[in-house]
Amino acid sequence: MAWRTPHRWAALTAGLLYAALMAGSRVVLGVHYPTDVLAGMLVGVLSDSVVTLLYPPFGRPHARSDR
């Protein structure tokens, strides 16, 4: 499966780490309250879930047609 390659997991981990550092910096700098950051994360997770449920190709890797 294409999603199980180390490069994709590394990219996902790097993206999540970047998002966590950015969210933390916004709270530390006093630009947002922690509840603002948590609410933003919740909206992001819920919207991703809705899109994945409504349009399944976004939620699973496609089979390769060149086999």
CNS distance restraints for C-alpha pairs under 8 A (distance, minus, plus):
assign (resid   1 and name CA) (resid   5 and name CA) 7.48 0.50 0.50
assign (resid   1 and name CA) (resid  61 and name CA) 7.45 0.50 0.50
assign (resid   2 and name CA) (resid  61 and name CA) 6.64 0.50 0.50
assign (resid   3 and name CA) (resid   8 and name CA) 6.24 0.50 0.50
assign (resid   3 and name CA) (resid   9 and name CA) 7.64 0.50 0.50
assign (resid   3 and name CA) (resid  61 and name CA) 6.61 0.50 0.50
assign (resid   4 and name CA) (resid   8 and name CA) 6.99 0.50 0.50
assign (resid   4 and name CA) (resid   9 and name CA) 7.03 0.50 0.50
assign (resid   5 and name CA) (resid   9 and name CA) 6.65 0.50 0.50
assign (resid   6 and name CA) (resid  10 and name CA) 6.02 0.50 0.50
assign (resid   7 and name CA) (resid  11 and name CA) 6.13 0.50 0.50
assign (resid   8 and name CA) (resid  12 and name CA) 6.10 0.50 0.50
assign (resid   9 and name CA) (resid  13 and name CA) 6.02 0.50 0.50
assign (resid  10 and name CA) (resid  14 and name CA) 6.03 0.50 0.50
assign (resid  11 and name CA) (resid  15 and name CA) 6.06 0.50 0.50
assign (resid  12 and name CA) (resid  16 and name CA) 6.17 0.50 0.50
assign (resid  13 and name CA) (resid  17 and name CA) 6.05 0.50 0.50
assign (resid  14 and name CA) (resid  18 and name CA) 6.08 0.50 0.50
assign (resid  15 and name CA) (resid  19 and name CA) 6.16 0.50 0.50
assign (resid  16 and name CA) (resid  20 and name CA) 6.12 0.50 0.50
assign (resid  17 and name CA) (resid  21 and name CA) 6.16 0.50 0.50
assign (resid  18 and name CA) (resid  22 and name CA) 6.06 0.50 0.50
assign (resid  19 and name CA) (resid  23 and name CA) 6.06 0.50 0.50
assign (resid  20 and name CA) (resid  24 and name CA) 6.04 0.50 0.50
assign (resid  21 and name CA) (resid  25 and name CA) 6.04 0.50 0.50
assign (resid  22 and name CA) (resid  26 and name CA) 6.31 0.50 0.50
assign (resid  23 and name CA) (resid  27 and name CA) 6.62 0.50 0.50
assign (resid  23 and name CA) (resid  37 and name CA) 6.25 0.50 0.50
assign (resid  24 and name CA) (resid  28 and name CA) 6.19 0.50 0.50
assign (resid  25 and name CA) (resid  29 and name CA) 5.94 0.50 0.50
assign (resid  26 and name CA) (resid  30 and name CA) 6.31 0.50 0.50
assign (resid  26 and name CA) (resid  31 and name CA) 5.37 0.50 0.50
assign (resid  26 and name CA) (resid  32 and name CA) 5.74 0.50 0.50
assign (resid  27 and name CA) (resid  31 and name CA) 6.10 0.50 0.50
assign (resid  27 and name CA) (resid  32 and name CA) 5.19 0.50 0.50
assign (resid  27 and name CA) (resid  33 and name CA) 5.79 0.50 0.50
assign (resid  27 and name CA) (resid  34 and name CA) 5.97 0.50 0.50
assign (resid  27 and name CA) (resid  37 and name CA) 7.73 0.50 0.50
assign (resid  32 and name CA) (resid  36 and name CA) 6.05 0.50 0.50
assign (resid  32 and name CA) (resid  37 and name CA) 6.92 0.50 0.50
assign (resid  33 and name CA) (resid  37 and name CA) 6.74 0.50 0.50
assign (resid  34 and name CA) (resid  38 and name CA) 6.25 0.50 0.50
assign (resid  35 and name CA) (resid  39 and name CA) 5.96 0.50 0.50
assign (resid  36 and name CA) (resid  40 and name CA) 6.17 0.50 0.50
assign (resid  37 and name CA) (resid  41 and name CA) 6.27 0.50 0.50
assign (resid  38 and name CA) (resid  42 and name CA) 6.18 0.50 0.50
assign (resid  39 and name CA) (resid  43 and name CA) 6.17 0.50 0.50
assign (resid  40 and name CA) (resid  44 and name CA) 6.16 0.50 0.50
assign (resid  41 and name CA) (resid  45 and name CA) 6.17 0.50 0.50
assign (resid  42 and name CA) (resid  46 and name CA) 6.05 0.50 0.50
assign (resid  43 and name CA) (resid  47 and name CA) 5.97 0.50 0.50
assign (resid  44 and name CA) (resid  48 and name CA) 6.07 0.50 0.50
assign (resid  45 and name CA) (resid  49 and name CA) 6.15 0.50 0.50
assign (resid  46 and name CA) (resid  50 and name CA) 6.23 0.50 0.50
assign (resid  47 and name CA) (resid  51 and name CA) 6.20 0.50 0.50
assign (resid  48 and name CA) (resid  52 and name CA) 6.06 0.50 0.50
assign (resid  49 and name CA) (resid  53 and name CA) 6.12 0.50 0.50
assign (resid  50 and name CA) (resid  54 and name CA) 6.07 0.50 0.50
assign (resid  51 and name CA) (resid  55 and name CA) 5.76 0.50 0.50
assign (resid  51 and name CA) (resid  56 and name CA) 7.86 0.50 0.50
assign (resid  51 and name CA) (resid  58 and name CA) 7.57 0.50 0.50
assign (resid  52 and name CA) (resid  56 and name CA) 5.32 0.50 0.50
assign (resid  52 and name CA) (resid  57 and name CA) 7.55 0.50 0.50
assign (resid  52 and name CA) (resid  58 and name CA) 5.63 0.50 0.50
assign (resid  52 and name CA) (resid  59 and name CA) 5.02 0.50 0.50
assign (resid  53 and name CA) (resid  59 and name CA) 7.63 0.50 0.50
assign (resid  55 and name CA) (resid  59 and name CA) 7.60 0.50 0.50
assign (resid  56 and name CA) (resid  60 and name CA) 6.69 0.50 0.50
assign (resid  57 and name CA) (resid  61 and name CA) 6.99 0.50 0.50
assign (resid  57 and name CA) (resid  62 and name CA) 7.06 0.50 0.50
